[in-house]
Structures are given as structure tokens and as C-alpha cells.
Amino acid sequence: MKAIQIQAFGGPEQLMLTDLPVPQLNAGEVLVRTEACGVNPIDWKTCSGGGAAPFIGELPFVPGWELAGTVSQVADDVTDLKEGDRVLGVIRFPERAGCFAEYVAAPADQLAICPDGLDSTTAAGLSIAGLTAWQALFDKGELQPGQTVLILAAAGGVGHLAVQLAKWRGATVIATASAGNHEFLRQLGADRCIDYRDTDLSREISTVELIIDGVGGDTGVAALDCLADQGILVTLPSVTKDQLIAAGEACGKRVLPIRVEPNPDQLGQLAQLCAAGSVKMQLADSLPLENAGKAFEQIASGHTRGKLVLTVA
């Protein structure tokens, strides 16, 4: 099979299309013929030596943690899935999963059925960003109907889904993004849009119940002034989480980090919402598997609107 592999940590030039054996199944696994796989910031960070690099073991390494495709083989002990099922999922995160490949041996209990009406390209980009948004809003953030949530970097892969899920839950949504993305976010349901480049958030906003921080660092720290005393800030970037937690402790505000967890029940609900049109996943770009390096260059820029996906022939 064809797969993207790195032999050494580094930039996009390290991503090489190579031939590898089709994986053999272990107990509890299914073999998925990959149709598309999502590209996320954690992918390029890991391949550059950061991100989840401490969890993947020795090189070489096939990147990728999310995929959509069709089950082509099942282990003897798997009963919930069968050959021919269309599936999507985020698997084994943060340990190696190898989704940038034509075939993936995936834990059956980390996959959800892909509903009719949801194409594989959209499904492939939904898992990590969608589950991160869901778990940040509802599990960590405890968002309730009628509350107000501030979403930093709202036009990104996680952010634009968080806007829609927060509105679905009945919250008021304030979104930060560059001015060029404001109309896009209003169409997704944002009640108010703020240009992060020329606005002091603390002068504009106070006492929101929840902040979803997709930026981290000094921007996340500054946003703490917008948080109600009993509110929660959920910070997504792992590299600055300690800085945010310390800043929260210093001012008596609750800051929680998050690492997305595979959850087929939550993902199944997300997939149904997406298939029904209640949640729309914005596709920033779709590139063939062999152009993974170009996808990494795009996502490393930090200015993509929505999700990047690799398609697998």
C-alpha cells in the first residue's frame, strides 16, 4: 500500500510517499480502506519533533490520527462492524495510528458509522476538530443553554465547529477572527464577531461563562479578564497550557487544558448533525495523499479557514 512516512523529524520535506505492507489485524481491530484523512496542527507539530512526538516511539512514523473509509476486513472477535461498513474516527491518539495510508488497522471501538449523506472527505475532517470542540464545550466547559461563550480563533478547524455546536446547545456566541472571516462566522450563527487584531477584548467583554481558547499564550492570558468569576477557560494549545493554568491560578480563574479523546458515541452524534445539515464542516482544502507536504505548509501558517483533508485514491 501507499503511505506517507517520515524518517526524521523536520519540515514538510520529510513527508515521503512510500510503499509499506498492508497492516495485519490484531484482536478488536478492523482494516479500513482509507478514502480520506484529516490534517491537523498536531500532525505537523509532531512531525517537526514537537506535539505528540514523545508518544510515538521510534522513527520511521506514518502520521495521521483521523480517517474515513470502508471496512474491508474484521478481526474474529469484532461483532459491531462488518465488511462494507462506512466508518469515521479518531484513533489511538496521541500514540501512533498511521492514518496517512491506503489501509489502516483501527480499533473497532473507536470508530463510528458514517451516516448516509455524509461524504468521506467531510467525514475525515470531522473527527478531531469536532470532538475537540464537543469535549471542550460540553465535557470540560459544562456549557448550558442561555450562557455566553467566547471562542478565540473561531474561524479555524475547531473554532468554526465550536461556534455551531454552542449555538445548537442554545448559547450566545462571541467569536474572534480577522475581519474577513466575520461574515462567514455570522452565517454559522455567531452573535457577535470581534477583530482580534485591533480590539482589546477586556474593554469589550466581561463576565462570559466560558472561553474556548484556540490561540494560547499571551492571547489566552489576556482573555482571562473577560471571564466571569465562576467561569471556565478551556485552552486547546498544549504548548502554552502551563502558562494559562498559572495565570488562572494567579487571578482566581478556572483554566482547564484538553486532549481530545476518541469517543464513537459523541462522534456518531456529530456525524448525524453534519449529515442533517445542522452542523457544517468548512473544508479549507482537499489535496491528494501525495501532497501531504503542501497540506502541512498550509496548516502551519495558522490562517486556514476550516479543515484540511487528504484524499486517498
Phi and psi in degrees as a GROMACS rama.xvg file:
@    title "Ramachandran Plot"
@    xaxis  label "Phi"
@    yaxis  label "Psi"
@TYPE xy
-88.2885  142.689  LYS-2
-153.71  154.762  ALA-3
-91.3262  131.117  ILE-4
-139.277  147.838  GLN-5
-114.67  141.364  ILE-6
-99.6219  -18.9796  GLN-7
-151.074  150.055  ALA-8
-68.552  145.718  PHE-9
165.405  -153.791  GLY-10
-85.8399  -170.77  GLY-11
-57.5776  -24.0292  PRO-12
-65.5466  -15.336  GLU-13
-79.5557  -12.8423  GLN-14
-80.7466  112.132  LEU-15
-118.518  133.758  MET-16
-78.571  123.679  LEU-17
-139.827  168.465  THR-18
-99.343  129.014  ASP-19
-134.178  157.265  LEU-20
-65.3776  147.486  PRO-21
-64.7941  133.874  VAL-22
-61.3865  146.978  PRO-23
-91.5546  146.233  GLN-24
-84.0354  140.734  LEU-25
-104.417  173.015  ASN-26
-57.1702  139.995  ALA-27
81.4597  6.50108  GLY-28
-112.543  159.167  GLU-29
-127.601  151.864  VAL-30
-94.0629  120.38  LEU-31
-104.827  125.636  VAL-32
-81.5091  108.678  ARG-33
-71.9049  134.514  THR-34
-107.874  -28.9925  GLU-35
-161.079  155.347  ALA-36
-142.037  142.821  CYS-37
-82.8425  150.611  GLY-38
-114.995  130.527  VAL-39
-131.627  160.088  ASN-40
-53.4648  -35.3995  PRO-41
-62.7215  -25.5124  ILE-42
-68.1083  -52.7415  ASP-43
-70.0899  -33.2233  TRP-44
-63.0026  -42.0805  LYS-45
-66.2859  -44.0215  THR-46
-69.3  -18.3778  CYS-47
-89.0305  -3.11421  SER-48
107.727  -2.57136  GLY-49
-106.602  -144.463  GLY-50
53.3993  -124.705  GLY-51
-93.1967  15.5209  ALA-52
-52.6257  -37.5257  ALA-53
-64.3546  -15.6977  PRO-54
-96.7733  -9.61637  PHE-55
-95.8009  -7.04424  ILE-56
78.9562  -155.433  GLY-57
-78.3203  151.752  GLU-58
-78.5219  156.977  LEU-59
-74.9875  166.562  PRO-60
-143.648  132.287  PHE-61
-97.6817  115.129  VAL-62
-71.2597  177.249  PRO-63
102.646  132.529  GLY-64
-124.932  -6.03367  TRP-65
-132.033  146.273  GLU-66
-156.286  164.283  LEU-67
-137.659  142.818  ALA-68
-179.789  -159.71  GLY-69
-122.847  134.102  THR-70
-67.7405  125.15  VAL-71
-110.565  -13.4931  SER-72
-161.289  146.804  GLN-73
-128.398  145.467  VAL-74
-67.7588  157.805  ALA-75
-59.8453  -29.5767  ASP-76
-92.558  3.52637  ASP-77
-90.937  124.692  VAL-78
-119.18  -16.7784  THR-79
-84.5102  -17.1354  ASP-80
-126.429  155.297  LEU-81
-139.375  163.966  LYS-82
-56.8469  132.945  GLU-83
98.4453  -12.9691  GLY-84
-67.6365  135.77  ASP-85
-86.6781  130.417  ARG-86
-135.751  161.611  VAL-87
-142.862  158.953  LEU-88
176.284  162.268  GLY-89
-109.782  126.72  VAL-90
-124.689  142.374  ILE-91
58.8859  9.06656  ARG-92
-61.4402  134.313  PHE-93
-98.0148  9.40091  PRO-94
-76.8253  168.154  GLU-95
-63.2828  139.345  ARG-96
-129.067  -30.5068  ALA-97
72.1657  42.3802  GLY-98
-80.8228  -12.9543  CYS-99
-82.3225  63.2469  PHE-100
-156.485  161.904  ALA-101
-71.1734  -27.8924  GLU-102
-135.241  142.317  TYR-103
-135.987  131.323  VAL-104
-86.2143  111.718  ALA-105
-118.926  142.325  ALA-106
-61.5446  124.643  PRO-107
-61.5956  -31.8874  ALA-108
-81.6991  5.89197  ASP-109
-112.601  9.07497  GLN-110
-110.779  148.164  LEU-111
-116.537  152.279  ALA-112
-70.134  134.645  ILE-113
-83.9516  117.036  CYS-114
-71.6251  157.362  PRO-115
-58.3965  140.632  ASP-116
93.967  -5.93365  GLY-117
-112.078  111.43  LEU-118
-74.6955  160.213  ASP-119
-66.516  -33.6207  SER-120
-65.2342  -45.26  THR-121
-64.8207  -44.693  THR-122
-60.3974  -38.8227  ALA-123
-64.803  -30.7093  ALA-124
-89.5402  -2.47654  GLY-125
-86.3059  -31.7336  LEU-126
-63.5541  -61.7454  SER-127
-69.0605  -49.0855  ILE-128
-65.0731  -42.385  ALA-129
-66.5392  -45.858  GLY-130
-68.4609  -35.4584  LEU-131
-61.6401  -46.4683  THR-132
-62.2265  -45.3819  ALA-133
-61.224  -50.2693  TRP-134
-70.1819  -33.0488  GLN-135
-67.9751  -42.8145  ALA-136
-72.9874  -49.781  LEU-137
-100.686  -37.8209  PHE-138
-82.7432  -56.5236  ASP-139
-78.5719  -45.7453  LYS-140
-83.5052  -15.2822  GLY-141
53.7885  37.9807  GLU-142
-63.6192  133.852  LEU-143
-119.265  154.004  GLN-144
-56.2674  138.935  PRO-145
90.9998  -13.0618  GLY-146
-80.1499  167.727  GLN-147
-113.117  132.555  THR-148
-121.349  136.585  VAL-149
-103.926  124.183  LEU-150
-114.718  114.224  ILE-151
-87.7176  136.883  LEU-152
63.2209  51.5766  ALA-153
-72.9928  -16.9765  ALA-154
-89.5719  -3.44452  ALA-155
-78.1561  -175.057  GLY-156
-59.1813  -48.2351  GLY-157
-76.3283  -43.7381  VAL-158
-58.7726  -45.5377  GLY-159
-69.7995  -27.3538  HIS-160
-77.0568  -35.99  LEU-161
-62.9256  -38.6901  ALA-162
-56.3894  -48.2797  VAL-163
-70.009  -40.6267  GLN-164
-68.2998  -36.0385  LEU-165
-65.3183  -40.5829  ALA-166
-66.5696  -39.0743  LYS-167
-59.862  -35.1528  TRP-168
-78.6315  -11.8736  ARG-169
96.9479  24.3909  GLY-170
-95.6778  161.85  ALA-171
-90.073  133.529  THR-172
-117.127  124.339  VAL-173
-108.293  127.859  ILE-174
-121.555  137.024  ALA-175
-105.961  137.423  THR-176
-171.699  168.033  ALA-177
-65.3463  155.933  SER-178
-57.4668  -32.3459  ALA-179
-66.0223  -16.1009  GLY-180
-101.176  1.11071  ASN-181
-65.7397  -44.0094  HIS-182
-64.7273  -39.3312  GLU-183
-56.4353  -45.61  PHE-184
-71.4476  -34.8294  LEU-185
-63.0441  -38.5571  ARG-186
-64.6099  -28.0448  GLN-187
-81.0667  -11.3159  LEU-188
119.454  0.0248796  GLY-189
-60.4065  132.753  ALA-190
-82.0167  -27.1662  ASP-191
-150.122  137.849  ARG-192
-120.765  138.017  CYS-193
-128.066  132.686  ILE-194
-80.1453  112.076  ASP-195
-66.0142  -17.1328  TYR-196
-80.2201  -23.859  ARG-197
-134.633  22.7386  ASP-198
-131.15  132.796  THR-199
-85.3307  106.187  ASP-200
-57.9783  -38.651  LEU-201
-65.553  -21.6364  SER-202
-83.3946  -19.4105  ARG-203
-101.482  -28.7544  GLU-204
-134.114  140.731  ILE-205
-150.976  152.229  SER-206
64.596  37.3708  THR-207
-78.1542  147.936  VAL-208
-78.3266  -25.1012  GLU-209
-147.372  138.554  LEU-210
-122.776  128.571  ILE-211
-101.715  108.748  ILE-212
-96.8347  103.823  ASP-213
-97.2199  9.87624  GLY-214
-112.727  -49.2671  VAL-215
79.5414  -171.207  GLY-216
59.5682  -145.734  GLY-217
-63.5113  -31.9306  ASP-218
-64.1587  -44.4494  THR-219
-64.023  -40.2267  GLY-220
-61.8333  -45.3799  VAL-221
-62.3875  -33.2599  ALA-222
-68.306  -17.1619  ALA-223
-59.0826  -27.1329  LEU-224
-66.2994  -17.4892  ASP-225
-88.3978  -5.37351  CYS-226
-92.8799  135.047  LEU-227
-62.8514  158.151  ALA-228
-57.1912  -36.9034  ASP-229
-99.3379  12.6594  GLN-230
-79.5621  178.465  GLY-231
-132.106  134.423  ILE-232
-109.337  122.841  LEU-233
-103.736  117.256  VAL-234
-102.67  130.382  THR-235
-88.1771  -44.0828  LEU-236
-67.7275  123.606  PRO-237
-73.2483  -26.6249  SER-238
-68.5223  -25.6347  VAL-239
-114.389  12.5829  THR-240
-62.0553  -39.0071  LYS-241
-63.6088  -38.3166  ASP-242
-61.8986  -42.6136  GLN-243
-68.8401  -41.9305  LEU-244
-62.555  -43.5741  ILE-245
-63.6272  -41.1881  ALA-246
-65.4939  -38.3989  ALA-247
-64.0921  -43.0087  GLY-248
-62.8607  -36.7877  GLU-249
-66.7242  -29.8205  ALA-250
-111.571  10.0409  CYS-251
72.8865  27.7716  GLY-252
-110.503  147.688  LYS-253
-87.661  119.244  ARG-254
-121.194  128.915  VAL-255
-124.53  129.604  LEU-256
-81.5611  169.332  PRO-257
-145.929  139.455  ILE-258
-124.312  121.984  ARG-259
-59.9203  142.115  VAL-260
-121.461  136.292  GLU-261
-55.6763  131.946  PRO-262
-152.665  94.4384  ASN-263
-65.3296  -27.6945  PRO-264
-67.1078  -49.1563  ASP-265
-63.2204  -41.9198  GLN-266
-64.8781  -36.8206  LEU-267
-61.2682  -41.0789  GLY-268
-63.9878  -43.5551  GLN-269
-59.9061  -44.7568  LEU-270
-62.7363  -39.0034  ALA-271
-65.6919  -42.0518  GLN-272
-61.8733  -39.1937  LEU-273
-70.1436  -42.0152  CYS-274
-64.0979  -32.8325  ALA-275
-81.8993  -8.64402  ALA-276
85.4939  3.92174  GLY-277
-73.5706  -28.8972  SER-278
-127.514  132.181  VAL-279
-114.133  128.182  LYS-280
-93.2677  119.888  MET-281
-79.7198  124.161  GLN-282
-92.5602  112.826  LEU-283
-69.9114  -42.2046  ALA-284
-168.649  153.702  ASP-285
-128.562  121.345  SER-286
-126.678  150.43  LEU-287
-66.8154  155.608  PRO-288
-50.3279  -40.9518  LEU-289
-67.0672  -12.2235  GLU-290
-100.241  28.7192  ASN-291
-57.3637  -35.8793  ALA-292
-60.7205  -40.9287  GLY-293
-65.3842  -38.5264  LYS-294
-62.4687  -40.3425  ALA-295
-63.6216  -40.0558  PHE-296
-61.9585  -41.0228  GLU-297
-65.9734  -48.0757  GLN-298
-72.8277  -28.0933  ILE-299
-68.6588  -19.4645  ALA-300
-66.805  -25.1178  SER-301
77.1088  11.5048  GLY-302
-126.159  23.1559  HIS-303
-78.0004  144.012  THR-304
-99.8142  107.811  ARG-305
91.7061  -151.098  GLY-306
-109.136  148.802  LYS-307
-102.339  138.482  LEU-308
-135.837  141.415  VAL-309
-101.802  132.986  LEU-310
-100.062  145.852  THR-311
-118.607  122.476  VAL-312
